[in-house]
Amino acid sequence: MLLIECPNCGPRDETEFHYGGQAHVAYPEDPYALTDKEWAEYLFYRDNTRGLYAERWSHSLGCRKWFNAVRDTVTYEITTVYPMGQPCPVDLRTGERIRTAADSGSDAEAGGGSGGSSNSADTTIESEVGR
Ligand SMILES: [Zn+2]
């Protein structure tokens, strides 16, 4: 039996919750611009992770509110619960907590080492749609 921590009600039995699938699957900006294959991938294709996985849950027999949770698909342990609309506070590959602006005021980006050229450009996400 899983004990799930509802952010509004506290720990409750898993039978009070409904699973809502993978978290952070963004609705397409322009659904009509997608091919049938892209639309099908949006609707049906989800990550099948072994390890940490960000999911949506609803406390359907309690406060009826939705929230996100990070669950380990191997152990079923829910390590983090966070509100809908917020980015995942955990690096799903390492399990380490990601520093956010709320953690340390305006110093959200931790600086790298001194003198090194360790630019983290690979974390930049660029989206250019429909040119
Ligand atoms: Zn609740």
Residues whose N, C-alpha, C, O or C-beta is under 5 A from the ligand:
A	BS01	ZN	C6 N8 C9 H59 G62 C63
